[in-house]
Amino acid sequence: MYPQQVQHYLRTFFTENNCQFVNDTDHYLTVQLTIDMDKRIMNRPYYWQYVENVGGVPCPSQLTLITDQTKLKENIKGELVHFGSPRLGQLFQVTHEMGTFIQMFEQVEESNKRPILTPWLVVNYKVSYYSNQTKEMLHSLGLNLMNGSIIKDFHASLSEINIAPELPTNAFLLPFVIKPIRGLERLDGVVENFIQNDDHSWAEQAEKRWQRDIRVLEFFYEGVEEKPESYEMEKTALQQQYEARIKIEIINGGLFYLK
Amino acid sequence: MIIEKSSEWAEGLIKRLENVEPWDNWTLYNMSYEIVKNNLITEFTGLQSPKYLTNLKPLEHQLNVAETVIERMNGKAILADEVGLGKTIEAGLILKEYLIRGLVKKALILAPASLINQWVEELHYKFYIPAVPYKKNTPLEHCEVVVLSMDTAKKSPHRELIFAQDYDMIIIDEAHKLKNHKTKIYEFVQSLKKKFCLLLTATPVQNDVFELFNLISLLKPGHLGNYEAFQSAFSASKHDLEHDDYLKELVNQVMVRNLRQDTGIEWTNRQVNIIPIQFSNEEKEVYEMIVNLKNISPIFSGAFSMITLQKEMCSSKEATFLTLNKMRQNCSNPEENASVENVMQRLMALETNSKAEKAYEIISQAKDKVIIFTEYKASQAYLQWYLHTKGITSVLFNGKFNKNKRDYMKHLFKEHAQVLIATESGGEGINLQFCHHVINYDLPWNPMKLEQRIGRVHRLGQEHDVHIYNLAIDNTIEIDILQLLYKKIDVFEKVVGDLDDILSAFKKTI
């Protein structure tokens, strides 16, 4: 993420969370936090406990975030925020927490007939391969909870549909044939199946490198009766360096009622 | 294969379906997806880090090093670029890449005390890595990236505190300090877990090939075999390398080294001059009297102290006097004492210093900023006085100065003085690209020290050809030093690669 992308992100994030801007430039911004946001990101639980116990006037913080120090001419004190900074990491985490489960409805025009909406379970998966290298993949899967059909790359297709969190008046929602939790199991299976059929030469190569390095290490300590602690240490290090792991994470998802 | 997954999301979904908790915000949902999508690492290979580093334009060779270390060396390597090519940048690129890829969560950086702040600043400003300089009460468990000195790290209680952490990456700057496997710091680094590890040094071989063996055995024990195997294969005598090519091949699997000439950057030239100097008759006489002292008193028969005295005599009478006087106090026999006193009188009666005169001649011809390196503090003081009598302004510099004083001295040199006189220990960690004349007033035994000295001025940003003057007095120990320097450079070239002209391109003619 470039500084201007970070700036854009911060602006949207705080606007969505109803925080007012005190200063808003292209390289830094000062934002008045809401009570809820202060509790989430300012890490001062005792203050809030105190205020609530004595019934004091709450005073949520103002936060100044600088995204591009090189453009800073004013004498502004604030936190430097950039990709990789702890603050941005924290805001990503908050975004993630606040955007994990969604229920959306296609906005259909009222016509003579009562519109019928079909439920879909949508799950966005991130799959990561780790050894001494990394590769990540994103799978956005949609499952029709009426007939079990599955659509890949579902998130991208949503951009063409007019959806909103409100149920359109008069719309009829079809009941689930497949329960959402069973649906989730099916989608998990799709992802696992994908992983199984993927090319895993990366893991084989890592295993080869691992074995080769173990042989090198063994050679160093050849003939040493009582191996020192550093031998075990090196072995652990090699395991952590090369061992192949796969991680499946769910970024977010939810129910979509579509025509 | 290990597959990790969590059931957390399923539980959260059930709560929403049962209306226990509310559904989330659509915009934040989209943002969350976009963040993951934009930051997705779609390939095992290639560097992600450069696109995030807006304050840095890495050079081609630096990017190549980062890629090679990560992809071919699996994150364990000696970064051995010549001085001034940006080893810190290379290490920063590699660290950043691993942080982005989630393969490193915690990193430990060991650097000389004088360079700690420079590391912290570069990591912050150029790499957006929140590195912390280690202080007494730094809570290591909360610091992702910490920088501290080897001297601190190896001592209790810091040592234990470091061992209690789980570091994924260890970076060691000026790693040639680990060349001796019998030291405490070597043992300390050996017991650290090294999942990923970078050793930075421009001078992986200083004296003999065992130093390289020790470094590589820290990084990848066994890569060069164990000690016995290595010794029998590679050393009949320490300077004689039989299996050069084989060794070179093995070394290149764990070491990257860029030379100035292959960086594609237009480097200015190095003009190395050996300046032979003749002692005056009086100086020569005193020099020989000193050499002769070993026949007069057993105090002077030790090779090491005699060599020191000879070297000092080639530097200044002030330096010689201090040592001579100290040694005289050990002479119990009055006759011996008297002989030494006699030498000291003759020494102090000397009115000229031929080498200092030559140095002055070079300075006045250069009509420009000059750095003089000497090995002795007494010579340093003498030279300042001597140059002052000739109307030449100078500032002193040594490694014990703290950062503020260093910066101030550098400033004084840049703005006000013509000459900077530095002792050996002032060689590291100061960059003086605005100057392009270096006088090696005394020669060190170690060619890499010479390279470190020259590296202060001959680095990125130097716009002029760099002139180096190596002063050596004929018919003295300095000629032996020169020859030994050539021999050592030869070992280095066989194993590591060509060295820029440190001494002179015409070495065969000596």
Interface residues (C-beta under 8 A of the other chain):
Chain A: M1 Y2 P3 Q5 Y9 T12 F13 E16 D68 T70 L80 H82 F83 G84 S85 P86 F92 T95 H96 M98 G99 T100 F101 I102 Q103 M104 V123 N124 K126 S128 Y129 Y130 N132 Q133 T134 K135 E136 M137 L138 S140 H155 I163 A164 P165 P180 I181 L184 D188 E192 I195 H200 W202 A203 R209 D213 R215 V216 L217 E218 F219 F220 Y221 E222 E229 S230 M233 E234 T236 A237 Q240 Q241 Y242 E243 A244 R245 I246 K247 I248 E249 I250 I251 N252 G253 G254
Chain B: M1 I2 I3 E4 K5 S6 W9 A10 G12 L13 I14 R16 L17 E21 W23 D24 N25 W26 T27 L28 Y29 N30 M31 S32 Y33 I35 V36 K37 N38 N39 L40 I41 T42 E43 F44 T45 K51 Y52 T54 N55 I70 E71 N74 G75 K76 K96 L99 I100 R101 G102 L103 Y128 I129 P130 D168 Q190 S191 L192 K193 K194 K195 F196 S217 K220 P221 G222 H223 G225 N226
